[in-house]
Amino acid sequence: MLRKKALIVLNGEFNLSGKELKKIIKKEDVKKIIAVDGGAEILKKISLTPDSIIGDLDSISENTLNFFKNKGVEINKYPVEKDETDSELAINYCKKNKLEELIITAALGGRIDQELANINLLEYIRSKKLAAKIIDKNIEISIIDKEKVFVNKKNYRLSLIPQTSLVKNTTISGCKYDLDNKDLYRLKTRGISNLIVKKDARVNLKKGLLIYILEKVK
């Protein structure tokens, strides 16, 4: 059974064109588009209407808010002073509405604290038993908890960053620097800047979590 997917547009730097994002929406068969606060400004610029806008709405103009209200967009407003970021609220919304796979964009760039928090939210999403990936112009970021196969990604840069303090028995194949059943540590940098050299590459691990960053080399 196919997972029910949502596109979440945050308020970071947005490096895709409207045409590219619309292509992704069609290819991924996205069922719901969610703008997180200032993400609504991004969608307005590329002439895309979200199904929902979520956040404290401190990064969206009154003009844009009224524009989408007039289109019947669902508005979920929260207090500025709260325990969760707007991004976390959007994830909770997806869980509540039985959306199973999240494609997140405009999550990088801008403030470093928000960028790091957005990447760390991948683990929170996994704890909710949802799948997710962050996408940008030439970048994909997600979590590996057991196995990941990268198909048709030859000459892509692949970096693996332990999310847990220890990642046990990691095996990498199809890359310039393969690895056979070795432990990776969060306090070390062994998994950085690998290169996929075969048609497909595979990463397996026994225990722990890895953040992967897959980047198309220009």
Summary of the structure (lengths in Angstrom):
residues: 218
radius of gyration: 18.1
end to end distance: 35.7
largest distance: 57.2
contacts: 695
relative contact order: 0.15
helix: 24%
strand: 38%
